């Protein structure tokens, strides 16, 4: 699993970013979210000096580089992680790594933030003090006592830490052998969210003047009434920010724009995934910065008065806009694993530059990217923009439809599921038509990639090969959607035809590494993780 920094990075084209002009009252944060339980990504974006030159003013370290795992708890009980024990050695080693990371951020002149799952305590603390039944309840006095101690040790032992990003929607323990995590009633404003946010506000913002970013993800991100109750239940603070994904639910195209953006009393930090976990993870062109900033095409039929882009947030409620938080890499599980970071880089760079100066248009910034980052000239700048916008159109139509006619979870990570046919015949025909449109658009993306005069051979090869990667993968998708339709209609001839198309598409796709050396790893027929109805198994049953 490698992520080789583009040759253009090595040529020094990170200059001219305009980072010095970024508005310091806006957070412009980036995070690499490594796959839990796996080898860490090799990526340029772990280097604070790299993201600083891109325009970011802060770095968020992911869950398993959080000080919540690296404090020694000596202020509470030195026997929790006793000196000389294996668990103390593990904690101390993690603390050393984290302090080095924080020092690198300080040297680069950017903020240091850390993600943290709550509530997360050492196993020995839970067992010794009988917290088993209550530690997931942030309103319980004992839980609050140890949360306050935890926060105190975090900022005492890691003085370079500027703030924390809190998540309660999920708890990952893949790389945390000595801790346990749990939270009760994670969607309840009164039982969990408000008391926890109030405690954190007091300990982090008021007492220590540190930054607190509280994520809405899987807790109060889709329930507007709950969001408003939280907003009213917790007093705003200059250091308290609420983080919200730009779309509802996970980062899927055709999901609605978040209904809670622009609501309430608290500043809002907008989360943006740049190497989309359900859409190739950077293995093929997928430009989403335009849609996030200006509004995706699937939002055009939203009711009048409904917000549909973060530009509207800035223009209509600027006091609520806290900035953006990108995930340059990561999300989901396993592969594909990319060998070149160009397609996530364009999303991250444009988002960072726009957050620094929202008066700039996305089109202007993408043109700057093409000139300054890719060293393109003249008509090739126009071609690059067309390629980027076409990629967004092709991804939407190929994985779903403009109207959201498919369950977006049918394919994810490096695996493919079998998509059920829509029960509504008219919507099913619309969906099939858009699968054909996706392929036409992918072919145009390939043509544009082949026609651009790229600055060097490595970039040219990746741009072209990744475009073919998208075309052939989406031909597999189209074959499955048509196959599912034929099966639903009991069209045996159609089933045979589309099994043949499926096999041919896989053959083209799997032959790509024979021609291109820098290709990202491929989707696989065998991958089944989190896939309910496995495509290849279903196809084989139909043969």
Helices and strands as residue ranges (DSSP letters): H 7-10, G 19-21, E 27-33, G 44-46, H 48-54, E 58-61, G 63-65, G 67-69, H 86-108, E 111-117, E 120-122, H 123-128, H 141-157, E 163-167, E 179-181, I 189-193, H 194-200, I 201-206, E 211-215, H 224-233, E 240-245, E 267-273, G 280-282, H 289-294, G 297-299, H 310-316, G 318-320, E 321-330, H 342-356, H 362-368, I 369-373, H 379-399, G 408-410, E 411-412, E 415-416, H 425-451, H 457-488, H 492-515, H 535-542
